[in-house]
Amino acid sequence: MEFEEIYKAYFGPVYRYLLRLSGSEQLAEELTAETFFRALRAAERFRGECEVRVWLCQIAKNAYYTHQRKNSRARPADEALLGQLPDPAPPPEETAADRDQAARLRAIAEELPEPYREVFHLRAFGELPYKDIGGFYGKTANWACVTCHRAREMIRRRWKEEEG
């Protein structure tokens, strides 16, 4: 597949992924351009061990984290994170009514150990299917599903601990 075809096919998913990560249309646009620039430079090193979309989302995530480290300002709350938690009563997404609570929820997710944080991000922000996430790690879709579930449980436990 030619790079132009890759760009046309995956610009939208990469942009949406970065928009959900950053909460900023302008930043998502900048980082999407950076992602494809980095991908073009690294195209010869792409071994095809995962889908192109997964590879691009990894590059996008790295671009986002690089930007965050350089700018070290607080990220905007990401409402998409709230919808990713399963529901025991009352679910955190219902109690996270304002931006401060949404930011707190996001911070909890950022504290997860690997691979839980990464799997959660790929699923919640990248909207990748479990099969693709598992393939990225050389594991099964079931492993990715269980890992994501455990990440959600860790988030839920930490949320409850913080509420006291």
PAZAPA-4460 file (N, C-alpha, C; in steps of 0.05 Angstrom, whole numbers, plus 32768, in hexadecimal, padded with zeros to 4 digits):
% residues 164
    n_x    n_y    n_z   ca_x   ca_y   ca_z    c_x    c_y    c_z   seq   type   mol
   8011   7FE8   8000   8000   8000   8000   8012   8019   8000     1      M     A
   800C   802B   7FEE   801B   8044   7FEC   8016   8055   8005     2      E     A
   8029   8066   800C   8026   8077   8023   800E   808A   8021     3      F     A
   8009   8094   8009   7FF2   80A6   8005   7FD8   8097   800B     4      E     A
   7FD6   807E   8004   7FBE   806E   800A   7FBC   8069   8028     5      E     A
   7FD2   8064   8035   7FD2   8061   8052   7FC8   807A   805F     6      I     A
   7FD2   8091   8056   7FCA   80AB   8061   7FAC   80AF   805E     7      Y     A
   7FA2   80AA   8046   7F85   80AD   8041   7F74   809A   8052     8      K     A
   7F7D   8082   8054   7F6E   806D   8062   7F6E   8071   8081     9      A     A
   7F84   807B   808C   7F88   807C   80A9   7F89   8097   80B5    10      Y     A
   7F87   80AC   80A5   7F88   80C7   80B1   7F71   80CB   80C5    11      F     A
   7F59   80C3   80BE   7F42   80C6   80CF   7F45   80B7   80EA    12      G     A
   7F4B   809D   80E9   7F4E   808F   8102   7F65   809A   8114    13      P     A
   7F7B   80A2   8108   7F91   80AD   8118   7F89   80C8   8124    14      V     A
   7F7C   80D8   8114   7F73   80F2   811E   7F60   80EF   8135    15      Y     A
   7F4C   80DD   8132   7F39   80D8   8148   7F46   80CD   8161    16      R     A
   7F59   80BC   815E   7F68   80B1   8174   7F76   80C8   8183    17      Y     A
   7F84   80D9   8175   7F92   80EF   8181   7F7F   8104   818D    18      L     A
   7F68   8108   8180   7F54   811A   818B   7F4A   8110   81A6    19      L     A
   7F46   80F6   81A8   7F3C   80EB   81C1   7F52   80EB   81D6    20      R     A
   7F6B   80E8   81CE   7F81   80E9   81E1   7F85   8106   81EC    21      L     A
   7F84   8119   81D9   7F8C   8134   81E0   7F74   8146   81E8    22      S     A
   7F5C   8140   81DD   7F46   8152   81E3   7F47   816C   81D4    23      G     A
   7F5A   816F   81C1   7F5E   8188   81B2   7F5F   8182   8195    24      S     A
   7F4D   818F   8185   7F4D   818B   8168   7F67   8195   815C    25      E     A
   7F71   81AC   8165   7F89   81B8   815A   7FA1   81A5   815F    26      Q     A
   7FA4   819C   8178   7FBA   818A   817F   7FB8   8170   8170    27      L     A
   7FA0   8165   816D   7F9C   814C   815F   7FA4   8150   8142    28      A     A
   7F9E   8166   8135   7FA7   816B   811A   7FC5   816C   8118    29      E     A
   7FD2   817B   812A   7FEF   817D   812A   7FFC   8162   812D    30      E     A
   7FF2   8153   8141   7FFE   8139   8147   7FF8   8124   8131    31      L     A
   7FE2   8127   8124   7FDC   8115   810D   7FF0   8119   80F7    32      T     A
   7FF6   8132   80F1   800A   8139   80DD   8025   812E   80E6    33      A     A
   802C   8132   80FF   8045   8127   8109   8046   8109   8108    34      E     A
   8030   80FC   810D   802F   80DF   810C   8035   80D5   80F0    35      T     A
   8028   80E0   80DC   802D   80D7   80C1   8049   80DF   80B7    36      F     A
   8054   80F4   80C1   806F   80FB   80BA   8082   80E6   80C6    37      F     A
   807E   80DF   80DF   808F   80CB   80EB   808B   80B0   80DE    38      R     A
   8072   80A9   80D6   806D   8090   80C9   807B   808E   80AE    39      A     A
   807B   80A4   809F   8088   80A5   8085   80A6   80A0   8089    40      L     A
   80B2   80AD   809D   80CF   80A9   80A2   80D5   808D   80AB    41      R     A
   80C2   807F   80B8   80C7   8064   80C3   80BA   804E   80B2    42      A     A
   80AF   8055   809B   80A0   8041   808B   80B1   8028   8084    43      A     A
   80CA   802C   807E   80DA   8015   8077   80DF   8002   808F    44      E     A
   80DB   800C   80A7   80DF   7FFB   80BF   80C5   7FED   80C7    45      R     A
   80AF   7FF3   80BB   8096   7FE6   80C1   8097   7FC9   80B7    46      F     A
   8095   7FB6   80CA   8099   7F9A   80C3   807E   7F8B   80BD    47      R     A
   8068   7F99   80C1   804E   7F8C   80BC   8045   7F78   80D1    48      G     A
   8051   7F7A   80E9   8049   7F68   80FF   802F   7F70   810B    49      E     A
   8025   7F87   8105   800A   7F8F   810F   7FFD   7F9F   80F8    50      C     A
   7FE4   7FA6   80FC   7FD6   7FB5   80E7   7FE2   7FD1   80E5    51      E     A
   7FE0   7FDD   80CE   7FEB   7FF8   80CA   7FDE   800B   80DE    52      V     A
   7FC4   8008   80E3   7FB5   801A   80F5   7FC1   8018   8111    53      R     A
   7FC8   8001   811A   7FD4   7FFD   8135   7FEF   800B   8136    54      V     A
   7FFF   8007   8121   8019   8013   811F   8017   8032   8120    55      W     A
   8005   803C   8110   8001   805A   8110   7FF7   8064   812A    56      L     A
   7FE5   8056   8138   7FDC   805E   8152   7FF3   805E   8167    57      C     A
   8005   804B   8164   801C   804B   8176   802E   8064   8171    58      Q     A
   8032   806A   8158   8042   8082   8151   8033   809B   815C    59      I     A
   8019   809C   8158   8009   80B3   8161   800A   80B5   8180    60      A     A
   8008   809F   818D   800A   80A0   81AB   8025   80AA   81B4    61      K     A
   803A   80A1   81A6   8055   80AB   81AD   8058   80C8   81A7    62      N     A
   804D   80D1   8191   804D   80EE   818B   803F   80FE   81A0    63      A     A
   8028   80F4   81A9   8018   8102   81BE   8028   8103   81D8    64      Y     A
   8034   80ED   81E1   8043   80ED   81FA   805C   80FE   81F8    65      Y     A
   8068   80FF   81E1   807F   8111   81DD   8076   812E   81E0    66      T     A
   8060   8134   81D3   8055   814F   81D6   804F   8156   81F3    67      H     A
   8043   8143   8201   803C   8148   821D   8055   814C   822E    68      Q     A
   8069   813D   822A   8082   8140   8239   808E   815C   8233    69      R     A
   808E   8164   821A   809A   817D   8213   808A   8195   821E    70      K     A
   8070   8192   8220   805F   81A8   8228   8056   81A6   8245    71      N     A
   8059   8190   8251   8053   818A   826D   803C   819B   827A    72      S     A
   8028   81A1   826B   8011   81AE   8276   7FFB   8199   8279    73      R     A
   7FE8   819F   8289   7FD2   818C   828E   7FC3   8187   8274    74      A     A
   7FBC   816E   826F   7FAB   8167   8258   7F8E   816D   825E    75      R     A
   7F7F   8174   8249   7F62   8178   824E   7F55   815D   8255    76      P     A
   7F40   815E   8263   7F31   8146   826A   7F27   8139   8251    77      A     A
   7F27   811F   8251   7F1E   8110   8239   7F05   8101   8241    78      D     A
   7EEE   810A   8237   7ED5   80FE   823E   7ED3   80E2   8233    79      E     A
   7EE2   80DB   821E   7EE0   80C0   8213   7EE9   80AB   8227    80      A     A
   7EFC   80B3   8238   7F06   80A0   824D   7EEF   8098   825F    81      L     A
   7EDD   80AA   8264   7EC7   80A4   8277   7EB5   808E   826D    82      L     A
   7EB1   808D   8253   7EA0   8079   8248   7EAC   805D   8246    83      G     A
   7EC5   805A   824D   7ED2   8040   824A   7ED0   802E   8262    84      Q     A
   7EC6   8038   8278   7EC5   8028   8291   7EAB   8018   8292    85      L     A
   7EAD   7FFF   829A   7E94   7FEF   829E   7E86   7FF9   82B7    86      P     A
   7E6F   7FEF   82BC   7E5E   7FFC   82CF   7E58   7FEE   82EA    87      D     A
   7E64   7FEC   82FF   7E57   7FE7   8318   7E4C   8001   8322    88      P     A
   7E39   7FFF   8334   7E2A   8017   833D   7E3A   8029   834F    89      A     A
   7E38   8043   834E   7E35   8053   8336   7E50   8054   8327    90      P     A
   7E50   8052   830D   7E69   8052   82FE   7E78   806D   8300    91      P     A
   7E92   806C   82FF   7EA1   8085   8301   7E99   809A   82EC    92      P     A
   7E91   8090   82D4   7E8A   80A4   82C0   7E72   80B5   82C8    93      E     A
   7E61   80AA   82D9   7E4A   80B9   82E2   7E52   80CD   82F7    94      E     A
   7E66   80C6   8307   7E6E   80D8   831C   7E82   80ED   8312    95      T     A
   7E8E   80E8   82FB   7EA1   80FB   82EF   7E92   8110   82DF    96      A     A
   7E83   8120   82ED   7E71   8133   82E0   7E80   814C   82D6    97      A     A
   7E97   8153   82E1   7EA4   816B   82D8   7EC0   8164   82CE    98      D     A
   7ECC   8178   82C2   7EE6   8174   82B5   7EFC   816C   82C9    99      R     A
   7EFA   8176   82E2   7F0E   816E   82F6   7F0D   8150   82FC   100      D     A
   7EF5   8146   82FE   7EF2   8129   8303   7EFB   8119   82EB   101      Q     A
   7EF4   8123   82D3   7EFD   8115   82BB   7F1B   8115   82B9   102      A     A
   7F28   812B   82C0   7F45   812C   82C0   7F51   8119   82D4   103      A     A
   7F43   8117   82EB   7F4C   8104   8300   7F4B   80E7   82F5   104      R     A
   7F35   80E1   82E8   7F32   80C6   82DC   7F48   80C1   82C7   105      L     A
   7F4E   80D4   82B7   7F63   80D2   82A3   7F7E   80CD   82B0   106      R     A
   7F83   80DC   82C6   7F9D   80D9   82D4   7F9F   80BD   82E0   107      A     A
   7F8A   80B2   82EA   7F8A   8097   82F4   7F92   8083   82DE   108      I     A
   7F86   8087   82C7   7F8C   8075   82B0   7FAA   8078   82A8   109      A     A
   7FB5   808F   82AA   7FD1   8093   82A3   7FE4   8086   82B7   110      E     A
   7FDB   8080   82CF   7FEC   8073   82E3   7FEC   8055   82E1   111      E     A
   7FDC   804A   82D0   7FDB   802D   82CD   7FF7   8022   82C4   112      L     A
   7FFE   800B   82CE   8017   7FFF   82C5   8014   7FF4   82A9   113      P     A
   802A   7FF0   829B   8029   7FE3   8281   8025   7FC5   8285   114      E     A
   8018   7FB7   8274   800C   7FC0   825B   7FEF   7FCA   825E   115      P     A
   7FE5   7FCC   8277   7FC9   7FD4   827B   7FC4   7FF0   826F   116      Y     A
   7FD5   8003   8275   7FD1   801E   826B   7FD0   801E   824C   117      R     A
   7FE3   8011   8240   7FE4   8011   8223   7FCC   8003   8216   118      E     A
   7FC5   7FEC   8221   7FAE   7FDD   8216   7F95   7FEE   821A   119      V     A
   7F92   7FFB   8231   7F7A   800C   8236   7F7A   8023   8222   120      F     A
   7F90   8030   821D   7F91   8046   820A   7F8B   803D   81EE   121      H     A
   7F96   8027   81E6   7F91   801D   81CB   7F73   8017   81C7   122      L     A
   7F67   800C   81DC   7F4B   8005   81DA   7F39   801E   81DC   123      R     A
   7F3E   802E   81F1   7F2D   8045   81F7   7F31   805C   81E3   124      A     A
   7F49   8062   81DD   7F4F   8079   81CC   7F52   8071   81AF   125      F     A
   7F5F   805B   81AA   7F64   8052   818F   7F4D   8043   8183   126      G     A
   7F3A   803B   8194   7F23   802B   818C   7F2B   8013   817C   127      E     A
   7F42   8007   8184   7F4B   7FEF   8176   7F3D   7FD7   8180   128      L     A
   7F38   7FC3   816F   7F2C   7FAA   8178   7F41   7F9A   8188   129      P     A
   7F37   7F8A   819A   7F48   7F7A   81AB   7F5C   7F69   819A   130      Y     A
   7F53   7F5F   8184   7F64   7F4F   8173   7F7D   7F5E   816A   131      K     A
   7F79   7F78   8162   7F90   7F88   815A   7FA3   7F8E   8171   132      D     A
   7F97   7F94   8188   7FA7   7F9A   81A0   7FB7   7F82   81A8   133      I     A
   7FAA   7F6B   81A9   7FB9   7F52   81AF   7FCF   7F4D   819B   134      G     A
   7FC9   7F51   8182   7FDE   7F4D   816D   7FF5   7F5F   8170   135      G     A
   7FF1   7F77   8179   8006   7F8A   817D   801A   7F80   8193   136      F     A
   800F   7F72   81A6   8020   7F67   81BC   8028   7F4A   81B7   137      Y     A
   8020   7F3F   81A0   8026   7F23   819A   8015   7F10   81AC   138      G     A
   7FFE   7F19   81B4   7FEC   7F0A   81C5   7FD1   7F07   81B7   139      K     A
   7FBE   7EFB   81C5   7FA4   7EF6   81BA   7F91   7F0D   81C0   140      T     A
   7F7A   7F0D   81B2   7F65   7F20   81B7   7F5B   7F1D   81D4   141      A     A
   7F59   7F04   81DD   7F50   7EFF   81F8   7F62   7F0C   820D   142      N     A
   7F7C   7F0A   8208   7F90   7F17   821A   7F8B   7F35   821B   143      W     A
   7F86   7F42   8204   7F82   7F5E   8203   7F68   7F66   8212   144      A     A
   7F53   7F56   820E   7F39   7F5A   821B   7F3D   7F59   823A   145      C     A
   7F4A   7F44   8243   7F4E   7F40   8260   7F5F   7F57   826B   146      V     A
   7F74   7F5E   825D   7F86   7F74   8266   7F77   7F8E   8268   147      T     A
   7F66   7F94   8254   7F56   7FAD   8254   7F42   7FAC   826C   148      C     A
   7F36   7F95   8270   7F23   7F93   8286   7F31   7F98   82A1   149      H     A
   7F49   7F8D   82A4   7F58   7F91   82BC   7F60   7FAE   82C0   150      R     A
   7F67   7FBB   82AA   7F6D   7FD8   82AB   7F55   7FE7   82B5   151      A     A
   7F3E   7FE1   82AB   7F26   7FEF   82B4   7F20   7FEA   82D1   152      R     A
   7F26   7FD2   82DA   7F22   7FCC   82F7   7F36   7FDB   8308   153      E     A
   7F4E   7FDE   82FF   7F62   7FED   830D   7F5A   800B   830F   154      M     A
   7F4F   8015   82F9   7F45   8031   82F9   7F2E   8034   830D   155      I     A
   7F1C   8021   830D   7F05   8022   831E   7F0E   8021   833C   156      R     A
   7F20   800E   8342   7F2A   800C   835E   7F37   8026   8367   157      R     A
   7F48   8031   8357   7F56   8049   835E   7F43   8061   8361   158      R     A
   7F2F   8062   8350   7F1A   8076   8352   7F0C   8075   836E   159      W     A
   7F05   805C   8375   7EF7   8059   838F   7F09   805F   83A6   160      K     A
   7F23   8058   83A4   7F36   805F   83B9   7F38   807D   83BD   161      E     A
   7F39   808B   83A7   7F3C   80A8   83A9   7F23   80B6   83B4   162      E     A
   7F0C   80A9   83B0   7EF4   80B4   83BA   7EF1   80AF   83D8   163      E     A
   7F01   809C   83E2   7F04   8099   83FE   7EF2   8086   840C   164      G     A
***
